């Protein structure tokens, strides 16, 4: 029969230990007076957690363990810190096999165990042979939860973790009502992408934090004539759309095109019905493709941005010119000589920093360090037909070189950014820049 201490007065911080915690909070500025929600994604592991914007995100420095906020998985380690031996008690909701593993701070596994357990407050005995800080993961049918434990003395018994039975007295885990902990597994050096929503507005922030911090999230309107609101991201001194423009006033088959008339396309859609084009998976992921005349919205409104044209962009935004693309590239590490040249420019691995961390073919994903989230939406060929979805992202610039237009190209095959000119009849993606 197991005996346990009475948990009469235990604070949340002393019993629920989720790692070497970095606490992240969020405040709003600009077009919204509050942050409604935050989706935090670890771009290395692709794991994420969504929390209310007025709550705290805990980044737990672990061996990649993601802690769920489901109270059914909540447990305690007691005593903690401990001298060589301690006990983990966890609520298990139904009979099943559970898996346990212990990691040191280098991410090395030092002990493993598994057991078939019955419902209730199950106890697991942990022994460690070296002083230090460790992470214990417990995996059930609901997911994986991580606990930080601190071993202050050794017993010479060795490293082990094993099931000890049902805790005496039933459920001894304190009931933390109205308390939800939002935690994400994190290694120092990981990039976290925060997708912050305030009303209809969305702002992207990326960071690789080493300390706890509070982020000020600046929201700004970026809404097309159909009422679609776009995510934005600040990179250096500029604020960019963090997704491809999707405004689609008309749509054409790839066989139709022009240098002088406006044409709009959706990748692999070969008809003229806007509603049907908008219902395709390519439109939902990659947005629309525009020939340059449509991208510039020639005959459209003037813009206050660098004296250029508002173009097809939402009010307050404009199509970036060649010089503004260079500012973006240099802010992410491209050298000035590279920025000024043509063809592929590789300094600073700017393409890798611009590319999304998912949806690129043949292991072509980027780090998305910038939050720009470039997607390989492919293009409409000037002679007709679509090509290179999953392999290339191509974006118009507002600048001309004689009768040709400047554009940027990012490939799955390398980590640079190419700078070229081409015919206006191509169909490329559009990213807008805040005035």
C-alpha positions in Angstrom: 0.0 0.0 0.0 1.4 3.3 -1.1 1.6 6.3 1.3 1.6 9.9 0.2 2.0 13.3 1.8 -1.2 15.3 2.2 -1.2 18.1 -0.4 -2.9 20.7 1.8 -1.2 23.8 0.6 0.6 23.6 -2.7 0.9 26.5 -5.1 0.4 25.9 -8.8 4.0 27.0 -9.6 5.5 24.5 -7.2 3.6 21.4 -8.3 2.9 21.8 -12.0 6.3 22.0 -13.4 6.4 22.2 -17.2 10.1 22.8 -17.9 12.5 25.7 -17.8 9.8 28.2 -18.4 9.8 31.3 -20.6 6.6 33.2 -20.1 5.2 35.1 -23.1 2.4 37.7 -22.9 0.8 40.0 -25.5 -0.6 43.5 -25.6 -2.4 45.2 -28.5 -1.7 48.5 -30.4 -3.0 50.1 -33.5 -6.2 49.0 -35.2 -7.4 46.8 -32.3 -7.3 47.5 -28.6 -6.9 43.9 -27.5 -5.4 40.6 -28.7 -8.3 38.1 -28.9 -6.2 35.0 -29.5 -2.7 33.8 -30.3 -1.7 30.7 -32.2 1.9 29.9 -31.4 3.7 27.4 -33.6 7.2 26.0 -33.1 8.5 26.0 -36.7 11.0 23.3 -36.0 8.5 20.7 -34.6 5.4 22.1 -36.4 3.5 21.8 -33.1 1.3 24.6 -31.9 -1.0 25.8 -29.2 -3.8 28.4 -29.3 -4.5 30.6 -26.3 -6.6 33.6 -25.4 -4.7 36.8 -26.1 -4.9 38.0 -22.4 -3.4 34.7 -21.2 0.3 33.6 -20.8 2.1 31.2 -23.1 4.7 29.0 -21.4 7.6 28.0 -23.5 9.0 24.9 -21.8 12.7 24.2 -22.6 12.4 20.4 -23.1 13.4 17.7 -25.4 10.7 18.6 -27.8 7.8 17.7 -25.5 4.5 19.4 -26.2 2.3 19.9 -23.1 -1.4 19.9 -23.7 -3.8 22.1 -21.8 -6.3 19.3 -21.3 -6.9 19.0 -17.5 -7.4 15.2 -17.8 -3.7 14.9 -18.3 -2.7 17.1 -15.3 -0.3 15.6 -12.8 2.2 16.4 -10.1 5.7 15.4 -9.0 6.2 15.3 -5.3 8.5 16.0 -3.6 10.3 18.2 -6.1 13.2 19.0 -5.8 14.0 15.6 -4.4 16.9 13.4 -3.2 17.4 10.6 -5.8 13.8 9.3 -5.7 10.4 10.9 -6.2 6.9 10.1 -7.4 4.8 11.4 -10.4 1.0 11.1 -9.9 -1.2 11.6 -12.9 -4.9 11.2 -13.6 -5.6 8.5 -16.2 -9.1 8.5 -17.5 -9.4 5.0 -18.9 -7.5 1.7 -18.9 -4.6 1.9 -21.4 -0.9 1.5 -21.9 1.1 4.7 -21.0 4.6 5.5 -21.9 7.2 7.4 -19.8 10.6 8.8 -20.7 13.2 10.9 -18.8 15.5 13.4 -20.6 18.4 15.3 -19.4 18.9 19.0 -20.4 20.9 17.9 -23.5 17.9 16.0 -24.8 19.4 12.6 -24.1 17.0 9.9 -22.9 18.2 8.5 -19.5 15.2 6.2 -18.6 12.1 4.7 -20.2 9.1 2.8 -19.0 5.7 1.7 -20.0 2.7 0.1 -18.2 -0.9 -0.9 -18.6 -2.8 1.2 -16.0 -6.3 1.4 -14.7 -8.4 4.6 -14.4 -7.5 6.9 -11.5 -4.6 8.7 -9.9 -1.7 6.5 -11.0 1.7 6.7 -9.3 5.0 6.3 -11.1 8.3 6.0 -9.1 11.3 7.9 -10.5 14.9 7.3 -9.5 17.9 9.3 -10.8 21.6 8.6 -10.2 23.0 12.1 -11.0 22.2 15.5 -9.7 20.6 17.8 -12.2 17.5 19.1 -14.0 15.4 16.6 -16.0 12.3 16.5 -18.1 9.8 13.6 -17.7 7.3 12.9 -20.5 4.1 11.0 -19.9 2.2 9.9 -23.0 -1.4 8.7 -22.9 -4.2 8.5 -25.4 -4.8 12.3 -24.9 -1.3 13.3 -25.8 2.1 14.0 -24.1 2.7 16.1 -21.0 6.1 17.2 -19.7 7.3 17.8 -16.2 10.5 19.4 -15.0 12.1 17.6 -12.0 15.2 18.6 -10.0 17.4 16.0 -8.4 19.5 17.5 -5.6 21.1 14.3 -4.2 21.8 10.8 -5.4 21.0 7.4 -3.9 23.1 5.2 -6.2 20.0 3.2 -7.3 20.3 4.2 -11.0 18.0 5.7 -13.5 14.5 4.3 -13.7 10.8 5.2 -14.0 8.1 2.6 -13.3 4.4 2.3 -12.5 3.8 1.9 -8.7 0.0 1.5 -8.7 -3.0 3.5 -7.8 -2.4 6.3 -5.3 -3.9 5.6 -1.9 -7.1 7.6 -1.3 -8.0 7.8 -5.0 -7.4 11.1 -6.8 -4.8 13.0 -4.8 -4.1 15.5 -7.6 -5.2 19.0 -6.6 -8.1 20.3 -8.7 -7.0 23.6 -10.2 -10.4 24.9 -11.3 -10.5 27.7 -13.8 -6.8 27.3 -14.5 -5.5 26.4 -17.9 -1.8 26.4 -18.7 -0.9 26.9 -22.3 2.5 25.3 -22.9 4.6 24.6 -26.0 7.8 22.5 -26.1 10.8 24.6 -27.0 14.6 24.3 -27.5 16.7 27.5 -27.3 17.2 28.5 -30.9 13.8 27.4 -32.1 11.7 29.9 -34.0 8.2 30.5 -32.7 5.6 32.1 -35.1 2.8 33.9 -33.2 -0.3 34.4 -35.3 -2.1 37.1 -33.3 -5.8 38.1 -33.9 -7.5 41.2 -32.8 -11.0 41.6 -34.2 -10.7 41.1 -38.0 -7.0 41.9 -38.0 -4.1 39.4 -37.9 -0.5 40.2 -37.2 2.4 37.7 -37.4 5.4 37.9 -35.1 8.4 35.6 -35.2 11.0 35.3 -32.5 13.6 33.0 -31.0 13.4 34.1 -27.4 15.9 33.3 -24.6 14.1 35.2 -21.8 10.5 35.8 -20.9 9.0 38.8 -22.6 5.8 40.8 -23.4 5.1 41.4 -27.1 3.4 44.5 -28.3 1.2 43.4 -31.3 0.5 46.2 -33.8 -2.6 45.6 -35.8 -3.3 47.5 -39.1 -6.2 47.3 -41.6 -5.4 45.2 -44.7 -8.7 44.4 -46.3 -9.5 43.9 -50.0 -12.8 45.1 -51.7 -14.5 41.8 -50.9 -13.9 42.2 -47.2 -11.1 39.6 -46.8 -8.6 40.7 -44.1 -5.0 39.6 -44.6 -2.3 38.7 -42.1 0.6 41.2 -41.9 4.1 41.1 -40.6 6.7 43.7 -39.8 10.2 42.9 -41.2 12.8 45.5 -40.5 11.3 49.0 -41.1 8.6 47.6 -43.5 5.2 46.0 -43.0 4.2 43.3 -45.5 1.3 41.2 -46.2 2.1 37.7 -44.8 -0.1 35.9 -47.3 -0.7 36.1 -51.0 -3.4 38.5 -52.3 -6.6 36.7 -53.2 -8.8 39.4 -54.6 -10.5 38.0 -57.6 -12.9 40.3 -59.5 -12.8 38.0 -62.6 -11.0 34.8 -63.6 -9.8 33.4 -66.9 -8.4 30.2 -68.3 -4.6 30.1 -68.7 -5.0 30.1 -72.5 -6.2 33.7 -72.4 -3.8 36.5 -71.6 -2.4 40.0 -72.6 0.3 42.5 -71.9 -2.1 45.4 -71.9 -5.4 44.1 -70.6 -6.1 42.9 -67.0 -6.2 39.1 -66.4 -6.7 37.2 -63.2 -6.0 33.5 -62.7 -6.3 30.7 -60.2 -3.7 27.9 -60.5 -5.1 25.0 -62.6 -8.5 26.5 -62.9 -9.5 26.6 -66.5 -12.9 28.3 -66.6 -14.4 31.7 -65.9 -16.7 31.3 -62.9 -15.3 33.3 -59.9 -17.3 31.4 -57.2 -16.0 28.0 -58.6 -12.4 29.3 -58.7 -12.6 30.5 -55.1 -13.8 27.0 -54.1 -10.6 25.3 -55.3 -7.8 24.2 -52.9 -5.2 26.1 -54.9 -7.1 29.4 -54.4 -7.6 28.8 -50.7 -3.9 28.1 -50.2 -2.1 30.3 -52.8 -4.6 33.1 -53.6 -4.8 34.5 -57.1 -2.3 35.0 -59.9 -2.3 38.4 -61.8 -0.7 39.5 -65.0 1.2 42.7 -64.4 -1.5 45.0 -65.8 -4.0 43.6 -63.3 -1.4 43.7 -60.5 -0.8 47.4 -61.3 -4.5 48.0 -61.7 -3.6 50.4 -64.4 -6.1 53.3 -64.3 -6.7 52.6 -60.6 -6.1 54.8 -57.6 -3.0 56.7 -56.7 -1.1 55.7 -53.6 0.8 57.6 -50.9 3.4 54.9 -50.9 6.6 56.2 -52.6 4.5 57.9 -55.2 3.6 54.6 -56.8 0.2 53.1 -57.7 -2.1 51.6 -55.1 -2.4 48.9 -57.8 -4.5 45.8 -56.9 -3.6 46.2 -53.2 -6.0 47.1 -50.4 -6.4 50.7 -49.4 -3.3 51.9 -47.5 -1.1 49.3 -49.3 0.7 49.3 -52.6 2.7 47.0 -54.9 6.3 47.2 -53.8 8.8 48.5 -56.4 12.2 47.0 -57.1 13.9 49.2 -54.5 11.5 48.2 -51.8 12.1 44.5 -52.5 15.8 45.3 -52.0 15.1 46.9 -48.6 13.4 43.7 -47.5 16.3 41.5 -48.8 19.0 43.6 -47.1 17.1 43.7 -43.8 17.3 39.9 -43.8 21.0 39.7 -44.5 21.5 40.1 -48.3 24.6 42.1 -49.2 24.3 45.4 -51.2 26.2 44.0 -54.3 23.9 41.0 -54.3 20.8 43.1 -54.0 21.8 45.2 -57.0 22.6 42.2 -59.3 20.3 40.0 -61.3 19.7 36.2 -61.3 20.1 34.2 -58.1 21.4 36.1 -55.0 22.4 33.8 -52.2 24.0 36.0 -49.5 22.1 35.8 -46.2 20.0 32.9 -47.3 17.1 35.3 -47.6 15.0 32.8 -49.6 15.1 30.4 -46.7 14.0 33.1 -44.3 11.1 34.1 -46.5 9.8 30.6 -47.4 7.1 29.1 -45.3 8.1 26.1 -43.2 5.5 23.9 -44.9 3.9 23.1 -48.3 7.1 23.3 -50.5 7.9 20.2 -52.6 11.1 18.1 -52.4 12.3 19.2 -49.0 12.2 22.8 -50.1 10.7 24.3 -47.0 12.2 27.3 -45.4 12.8 28.5 -41.8 10.2 31.3 -42.2 12.4 33.3 -39.8 10.9 36.5 -41.2 7.3 35.5 -40.9 6.8 36.4 -44.6 5.5 32.9 -45.2 6.2 32.7 -48.9 4.2 30.0 -50.6 5.1 28.3 -53.8 2.0 29.3 -55.8 3.5 28.7 -59.2 2.6 30.9 -62.2 0.7 31.3 -65.4 2.9 31.0 -68.4 2.9 33.9 -70.9 2.1 31.3 -73.7 -0.7 29.6 -71.7 -0.7 26.9 -69.1 0.2 26.8 -65.4 3.4 25.5 -63.9 5.7 25.0 -60.8 3.2 25.0 -58.0 5.0 23.7 -54.9 8.4 24.6 -56.5 8.4 28.3 -57.1 7.0 31.5 -55.6 7.0 34.5 -58.0 6.0 38.0 -57.0 5.5 41.1 -59.1 7.3 44.4 -58.5 6.0 47.8 -59.6 9.2 48.7 -61.5 9.9 48.4 -65.2 13.1 47.9 -67.2 12.1 49.3 -70.7 9.0 47.2 -71.6 9.8 44.4 -69.2 8.8 44.2 -65.5 10.9 43.3 -62.5 9.9 40.4 -60.3 11.3 38.2 -57.5 11.5 34.4 -57.6 12.0 31.9 -54.8 12.7 28.3 -55.4 12.4 25.0 -53.5 15.9 24.1 -54.8 17.9 26.8 -53.1 17.9 29.3 -50.2 18.4 32.5 -52.2 16.1 35.0 -54.1 16.3 35.6 -57.8 15.8 39.0 -59.4 14.6 39.0 -63.0 12.6 40.9 -65.6 9.9 39.3 -67.8 6.9 39.9 -70.0 3.8 41.5 -68.4 1.6 38.7 -69.6 2.9 36.2 -67.0 0.6 35.5 -64.1 2.4 35.9 -60.7 1.4 36.2 -57.1 1.1 39.6 -55.4 2.4 40.7 -51.9 1.5 44.2 -50.9 3.5 46.7 -48.8 2.1 49.1 -46.2 2.3 52.8 -47.3 
